[in-house]
């Protein structure tokens, strides 16, 4: 029984070898963090930040250059077989033979993991992802949403305690996205630790208990979601003025001021320097009368953009 983190990463480094005169890329630079058991954990970052490299290292598909990683207490180098048995990976790409049925896909995957036939859960897994009625259909005939759900079932054939979802909702519609999250929450409620990468930051904010952000191969944040969102210092006040304006009002204390309509303006301010009342006072001092006002609280996107906007340092 593992009493430590679901995943433990220490000083992880990955530098790809030079190729045809191009210098080797430092994809991961001294990354360390833990994924607590039983949580939905967000792993975020811009394209090329190093997220996929990290996941591929955990999956045993990429060799690290330095550092260590353990899954469910098993070191990925010294206890490779147990580490692989402790994790299920749902890739962004849809990867399975289209000429197999969903039942065959799961049976083959279970065989690859050495699951005895009497312990296989093929039909139970298909029921769990709402594909029991498609058990004997060719996988190529499934809709995009069904294929995504089949990938989750495929990752769970060996009952891993850790499930990694790499951009599971990329390119899917809103309804399917909601269906996938219902499934993910149910798996988490059943005790599965979930690691999620996504570019939909509102999803990460809603779903994740804790979030780590990687940028340029470096860990730049690792906090509970509410605490991370609380790091945002900027706030937006949305104003409807009493008359048409050609340009947005300006003031040195405003972080940003943008005209969004003939009479509407959005003003971003640093809440450490002023408050919404002071913003209104500034505008009234400039001769504007306020017809309506509302505020927008900072969200994960605000924090993400702020943290990842720093320039890349030389590797």
C-alpha positions, 0 to 999 in steps of 0.5 A: 500500500503506497502511503506517499504521493501518487507521483513523485518527481525530483530534479528531472532533466531531459535534454534531447541530443543534437541533430544535424548541427542543431543544438540539443533542446533542454526540454525539462530543466530540474523539475520537481513536484509531487502529485498527491494521492486521490486528487485531480492534478492539472499539469499546464503550460504553453505548447512546447513547455515540456508537458508531453516530454514529462508524460512520456518519461512517466510512460517509459517512452522517453529516457530522462537525462537526469533526476528521478521519478516514481509512480505509486512509490515505484522508481521508473528505472529500478522498478520499471514493471511495477511503475508501468503497472501503476499508471494508465496513459490516455494520449491526445492522439486516437491510437488503436487498430480501427479493425478491432472491436472495442472488446477486442481492443481492451482484451488485447491491451489487458493481455499486454499488461499480463492481466489473467483472463479471469481478472479482465474487466472488459465488459465492465469497463465498456459499461463504465464508459457507456460503450457496452452496446458497441462492444462488437462494432468495429472501432473505426465506426465509433464517433469521436466521443466514443473513441475518446471514451474507449481510450480511457477504458483502454488505459484502465484495463490493468486497474492502475491507481494513476490515470494521465489524460493528455489533452483529452478534450482537444478538438471536441465539442462542448457536450462531449467535453462535459461527458468526459468530465463526468467520467473523469470525476466518477473515476476520481471518486472511485479512488483513481488519481488523475493527472490532466493536461489541457489548454482549456484553462476554465476546465482546469480551474473547475476540475483540478484540486492542484495545478503545476505550470511548466514553462520553457521546461521549468516548473514555475508554479505548483499550488492548490488551485484556489491559492494559485488563482488568488495570486492574480493581482489584476482585476477588471471593472466593466463600465457603461458611460453616459455618452459615446466615447471615441477612445478609452479613458487613460490614467497612470494607475490603470494597467489597461483601458480598452473601449469595448463599445460606443459607451462601454469600457473595460479597465484593468487595475492592480488591486494592490494599488487601487480598488474599483471605487477609486477607478470610478472616482478617477473617471468621474474626475475626468468628467464621465458619468457612470450609467452601469458598472460590474467587475470581473474577478481574476481567474486561472487564465489571468494567472497563467498568462502572467506567469508564462509571459516571462521571457525565456532564459538561455539554456 
